[in-house]
Amino acid sequence: MARLAQTPGLTDVQRSIQETVREFADKEIIPHAQRLEHADEYPTDILDGMREMGLFGLTIDEEYGGLGESLLTYALVVEELSRGWMSISGIVNTHFIVAYLISQHGSADQKARLLPKMVTGEVRGAFSMSEPETGSDVSAIKSRAVRDGDRYVLNGQKMWLTNGAYSSVVATLVKTDTGADSVYGNMSTFLLEKEPGFGETAPGLTIPGKIDKMGYKGVETTEMVLDGVSVPDSAILGGADKVGRGFYQMMDGIEVGRVNVAARACGISIRAFELAVSYAQQRKTFGQPLAKHQAIAFKLAEMGTKIEAAHALMVNAARLKDAGQRNDVEAGMAKLLASEYCAEVVQEAFRIHGGYGYSKEYEIERLMREAPFLLIGEGTSEIQKTIISRGLLKEYKL
């Protein structure tokens, strides 16, 4: 029987990368994930191994020292990392989005200065849109950048920064008064550079501490307080002439991020299935393995089918983006289906484990706490449905 979530049409290089990362997850992530997750410990050794493999520069152009691989390759890597431990994929996700934003929208100076260091992991990226009083409504952000001579002064409070502490550059969306008719034309993205760590990591920029979460542990999630942060206009993503383009730049990054979340969901689902099918073949009830009971066998069949469907949508969304096509609807579909199916697959695996699934000794307990994050990360399921329906109504307009 073929392994779940096979991807046709891959190059030899893509298959080699996927297999290498899968082996890395088996040997270096899965054996340590439980201990690190329960201790909420930063996975330094695992990240060192990822740096040696070149994963931080996977999609960055070769001219900057990266591997220049596609979004599809990256999504397959994320799937394998998430199968090991979702927090690991979270560490590279925001880094990748920021690298993508700089590659696609950055100035020549920003690319030359930041991308080579991002390849090695010396500089890591964080991505910041959300605020304490805003969620999916990006237009309601309050953080603001005000022109002061040839500089901008930023004030406000941002929320839910993955890599908030250990990053060196934060792509940050704030409001700027550009005089545009639309609120979305009055937003700009700034590349805020800082020292890694907690506390005041740059003049006026403070990372207060780590947010304690139900799951998604190991990787730090933080707030960011901006109190008179003064930066030159060259800190605007793309340079001074890109003021007012921040929302559209960020949405380009979010399309990439939604493919990433779909890939994470597929990876967790695959791991949940592996745990369930292994347990179902070993655990016996009424004189035979659980897998021999039709009720359990049907659960496994449904789980496998959902994984294949989610994986196919994720691959399609990635390939569209790689082809230079707009993929907001397809990325939304992939993220919606994969995250919802992930929650369902993980819960079925949990049920197959019975009482043991509730024990912290079993890996499925951790997955039960991680899967819900994917229902809200990079936009809730309801937001995905809004994006999908708008896109479809535009295409099928009478």
C-alpha positions in Angstrom: 0.0 0.0 0.0 1.3 3.4 -0.9 2.0 6.0 1.8 -0.7 8.6 2.3 -0.3 12.0 0.6 1.9 11.1 -2.3 2.6 14.0 -4.7 2.8 13.2 -8.5 5.0 15.2 -10.8 7.8 16.1 -8.4 11.4 16.6 -9.6 14.2 14.4 -8.3 15.4 17.3 -6.3 12.0 17.8 -4.7 11.7 14.2 -3.8 15.2 14.1 -2.3 14.5 17.2 -0.2 11.2 15.7 1.0 12.7 12.4 1.9 15.7 14.0 3.7 13.3 16.1 5.8 11.1 13.1 6.5 14.1 11.2 7.8 15.2 14.2 9.9 11.7 14.4 11.4 11.8 10.6 12.3 15.3 10.8 13.8 15.6 14.3 15.3 12.1 15.6 16.0 9.6 12.9 16.9 11.8 11.3 19.6 12.2 14.6 21.4 8.9 16.4 20.6 7.0 15.2 23.7 9.7 16.2 26.2 10.3 19.6 24.6 6.6 20.3 24.2 5.6 19.4 27.8 8.5 21.6 29.0 7.6 24.4 26.6 11.3 24.4 25.7 12.8 26.1 22.7 14.1 23.4 20.3 17.6 24.8 19.8 19.3 21.6 18.7 16.6 20.8 16.2 16.9 24.3 14.7 20.7 23.9 14.4 20.1 20.8 12.3 17.7 22.6 10.1 20.2 25.4 9.5 22.8 22.8 8.5 20.2 21.4 6.0 19.7 24.9 4.5 16.0 25.0 5.3 16.0 28.6 6.3 17.0 29.5 2.8 14.9 26.9 1.0 12.9 29.4 -1.1 15.4 32.3 -1.2 17.0 32.9 -4.6 20.3 31.3 -5.3 21.9 34.8 -5.9 21.5 35.4 -2.2 22.8 32.0 -1.2 19.5 30.2 -1.0 18.2 27.0 -2.7 15.7 28.9 -4.8 13.0 26.2 -4.4 9.3 26.6 -5.0 6.4 27.1 -2.7 5.3 23.5 -3.4 8.7 22.3 -2.2 8.4 24.4 0.9 4.9 23.2 1.6 6.0 19.5 1.4 8.9 20.3 3.8 6.4 22.0 6.2 4.1 18.9 6.0 7.0 16.7 7.0 8.2 19.0 9.8 4.6 19.2 11.1 4.3 15.5 11.1 7.2 15.6 13.5 6.0 18.5 15.6 3.9 21.5 14.5 5.9 24.0 16.5 9.0 23.4 14.3 7.1 24.3 11.2 5.8 27.4 12.9 9.4 28.6 13.5 10.2 28.5 9.8 6.7 29.7 8.6 6.9 33.4 9.6 10.6 33.4 8.6 9.6 32.2 5.2 6.8 34.7 4.8 9.1 37.6 5.6 11.7 36.3 3.3 9.1 36.0 0.6 7.8 39.5 1.2 11.4 40.9 0.9 12.1 38.8 -2.2 8.9 40.0 -3.9 8.4 43.5 -2.6 11.7 44.6 -1.0 14.1 47.2 -2.3 17.4 46.2 -3.8 19.2 47.3 -0.6 16.7 45.3 1.6 17.3 42.2 -0.5 21.0 42.4 -0.5 21.3 43.2 3.2 18.8 40.9 4.7 18.3 37.8 2.5 21.8 36.4 2.7 21.6 36.4 6.5 18.1 35.0 6.4 19.4 32.0 4.3 21.8 31.0 7.2 19.2 31.7 9.9 21.5 34.4 11.3 18.6 36.8 10.8 15.1 35.3 11.4 11.8 36.9 10.5 8.5 37.5 12.3 5.3 38.7 10.8 3.0 41.2 12.5 -0.6 42.3 11.6 -2.8 41.4 14.5 -3.5 43.6 17.5 -5.1 43.1 20.9 -8.5 44.6 19.8 -8.5 43.3 16.2 -8.5 39.8 14.7 -9.6 39.2 11.2 -10.6 42.8 10.7 -7.2 44.2 9.5 -8.8 47.6 8.7 -9.3 48.2 12.5 -5.6 48.2 13.4 -4.6 51.2 15.5 -0.8 51.1 15.4 0.4 54.1 13.4 3.5 55.5 11.8 3.7 59.3 11.6 6.0 61.2 9.4 8.7 63.2 11.3 11.1 64.9 8.8 12.8 62.1 6.8 11.8 59.5 9.4 8.7 57.8 10.7 7.7 57.4 14.3 5.7 54.2 15.2 3.4 53.8 18.2 1.0 51.0 19.0 0.7 47.4 20.3 0.9 44.3 18.1 -0.2 40.8 19.1 0.4 37.1 18.3 3.9 37.3 16.9 5.4 33.8 16.3 9.2 34.2 16.5 8.5 37.5 18.3 11.5 37.1 20.6 14.1 35.2 18.5 13.5 37.2 15.3 15.8 40.0 14.1 13.4 41.6 11.6 9.6 42.0 12.0 7.5 42.8 9.0 4.9 45.1 10.7 1.7 46.5 9.3 0.7 49.9 10.6 -1.5 52.8 9.5 0.0 55.7 7.6 -1.8 58.8 6.4 -1.3 58.7 2.7 -4.5 60.5 1.7 -5.9 57.4 0.0 -9.7 57.0 -0.3 -9.6 53.5 1.0 -8.4 52.5 4.5 -6.4 49.8 2.9 -4.4 52.4 0.9 -3.4 54.1 4.2 -1.4 51.1 5.5 2.3 50.5 5.2 4.6 47.6 6.0 7.8 48.4 7.9 10.8 46.1 8.4 11.6 46.7 12.0 15.1 45.4 12.9 15.9 44.5 16.5 18.0 42.3 18.7 16.7 38.8 19.5 15.3 38.4 23.0 12.8 39.8 25.4 12.6 43.3 26.8 13.5 46.4 24.9 15.2 44.9 21.9 15.5 48.2 20.0 14.9 51.8 21.0 11.2 52.0 21.8 10.5 48.4 20.7 9.6 46.0 23.5 8.9 42.3 23.5 7.2 41.9 26.9 7.3 38.1 27.3 6.0 34.8 26.1 2.2 34.1 25.9 1.3 30.9 27.6 -0.7 28.8 25.2 -2.8 25.6 25.2 -0.6 24.1 22.5 1.9 25.2 19.9 4.5 25.2 22.6 8.3 25.4 22.3 8.0 28.2 19.7 7.5 31.6 21.4 4.3 33.7 20.7 4.6 37.3 21.9 3.2 40.8 21.9 5.2 43.8 20.6 4.9 47.3 22.0 5.9 50.2 19.8 6.6 53.4 21.8 8.2 56.1 19.7 10.1 53.7 17.4 11.9 56.0 15.0 13.0 54.5 11.6 14.1 56.0 8.3 11.7 55.8 5.3 14.0 53.2 3.9 12.5 50.8 6.5 9.3 50.7 4.5 9.1 47.4 2.6 10.1 48.3 -0.9 11.4 51.7 0.0 9.8 55.2 0.5 7.7 55.0 -2.7 5.9 51.9 -1.4 4.2 53.8 1.4 0.5 52.9 1.4 1.1 49.5 -0.2 1.4 47.6 3.0 -2.0 45.9 3.1 -1.6 44.5 -0.4 2.0 43.3 0.3 0.8 41.6 3.5 -2.1 39.9 1.7 0.4 38.5 -0.8 2.3 37.0 2.1 -0.9 35.7 3.7 -1.7 33.7 0.5 1.6 31.9 1.0 0.9 31.5 4.7 -2.4 29.8 4.1 -0.8 27.2 2.0 1.7 26.8 4.8 -1.2 26.3 7.4 -2.8 23.7 5.0 0.5 21.9 4.8 0.8 21.9 8.6 -2.7 20.5 9.0 -1.8 17.7 6.5 1.3 16.9 8.5 -0.5 16.6 11.8 -3.3 14.6 10.2 -0.8 12.1 8.7 0.9 11.7 12.1 -2.5 11.2 13.8 -3.4 8.6 11.2 0.0 6.8 11.8 -0.6 6.7 15.5 -4.2 5.5 15.1 -3.5 2.8 12.6 -0.6 1.5 14.7 -2.6 1.5 17.9 -5.6 -0.1 16.2 -3.4 -3.0 14.9 -1.8 -3.7 18.3 -4.6 -3.1 20.8 -7.0 -6.1 21.1 -10.6 -6.1 22.3 -13.0 -9.0 22.2 -10.3 -11.3 21.0 -9.1 -9.4 18.0 -7.2 -6.2 17.1 -9.2 -3.0 17.0 -8.6 -2.6 13.3 -10.6 -5.8 12.7 -13.7 -4.2 14.1 -15.7 -2.6 11.3 -16.4 0.5 13.3 -12.7 1.2 13.7 -11.8 0.2 10.1 -14.4 2.6 8.7 -12.9 5.4 10.8 -9.4 4.7 9.4 -10.9 4.7 5.8 -12.5 8.1 6.4 -9.4 9.5 8.0 -7.2 8.4 5.1 -9.7 9.8 2.5 -9.7 13.2 4.3 -6.0 13.4 4.3 -5.7 12.7 0.6 -8.3 15.3 -0.2 -6.7 18.0 2.0 -3.2 17.2 0.6 -4.5 17.5 -3.0 -6.0 20.9 -2.4 -2.8 22.1 -0.7 -0.6 20.9 -3.6 -2.9 22.6 -6.1 -2.8 26.0 -4.2 0.9 25.9 -4.0 1.3 25.0 -7.7 -0.9 27.9 -8.7 1.1 30.4 -6.7 4.3 29.0 -8.2 2.9 29.5 -11.7 2.4 33.2 -10.9 -1.4 32.9 -10.7 -3.6 34.4 -8.1 -4.6 31.7 -5.6 -6.5 33.4 -2.9 -9.6 31.2 -3.4 -7.6 28.0 -3.8 -5.4 28.8 -0.8 -8.5 29.6 1.2 -10.1 26.3 0.1 -6.9 24.4 1.0 -6.6 26.1 4.4 -10.3 25.6 5.2 -10.5 21.9 4.3 -7.1 20.9 5.7 -7.6 22.6 9.0 -11.2 21.3 9.5 -10.3 17.8 8.4 -7.2 17.9 10.7 -9.4 18.6 13.7 -11.7 15.7 12.7 -8.8 13.2 11.9 -7.0 14.0 15.2 -10.2 13.6 17.2 -10.9 10.2 15.6 -7.4 9.1 16.3 -8.0 10.2 19.9 -11.2 8.2 20.1 -9.4 5.1 18.7 -6.9 5.4 21.6 -9.7 5.4 24.1 -8.6 6.3 27.7 -5.0 6.2 26.8 -5.4 9.1 24.4 -6.1 11.3 27.4 -2.8 10.5 29.0 0.2 12.8 28.4 2.3 9.7 27.8 0.7 9.3 24.4 1.5 11.6 21.5 -2.1 11.9 20.4 -2.8 14.1 23.5 -0.4 16.7 22.2 -2.0 16.6 18.7 -5.4 17.2 20.3 -4.1 20.5 21.7 -2.3 21.5 18.5 -5.0 20.9 15.9 -7.4 23.7 17.1 -4.8 26.4 16.4 -5.0 25.7 12.7 -8.7 26.5 12.7 -7.9 30.1 13.6 -4.3 30.7 12.4 -3.9 32.8 9.2 -7.6 33.5 9.2 -10.5 31.5 10.7 -12.6 29.1 8.8 -15.3 31.7 8.6 -12.9 34.2 7.0 -11.8 31.5 4.5 -15.5 30.9 3.6 -15.9 34.7 3.0 -12.9 34.8 0.7 -14.0 31.7 -1.2 -17.6 32.8 -1.7 -16.5 36.3 -2.8 -14.1 34.8 -5.3 -16.7 32.3 -6.7 -19.4 34.9 -6.9 -17.1 37.1 -8.9 -16.3 34.3 -11.3 -19.9 33.2 -11.7 -21.4 36.7 -11.8 -24.6 36.9 -13.9 
